Amino acid sequence: MRSLNFLYKRELPHRAKLVYLYLYDRMDKEGKAWPGLNTISRDLSMSRSTVKRAIQDLEKEQLLRKEPHYRENGSATSNRYFLMQG
């Protein structure tokens, strides 16, 4: 398991660090995770809007890359999140 010391040393809001750790805990061997916003929100006891802000914080710091994902019928489903190390 890789060290997350880089994350602890970053000047980030606590919401962003918590969401990063949550996604890290759920990522697969390819380094991606795909929980829905409602799932993240419920599991972390955060509002959906706070989770969205945390994801924006992580994207801005280039610690996360978000890819939209769609079903065969074209409707949106959970985004794919790829974590980067800072």
Secondary structure, 3 states (H helix, E strand, C coil): CCCCHHHHHCCCCHHHHHHHHHHHHHCCCCCEECCCHHHHHHHHCCCHHHHHHHHHHHHHCCCEEEEEEECCCCCEEEEEEEECCC
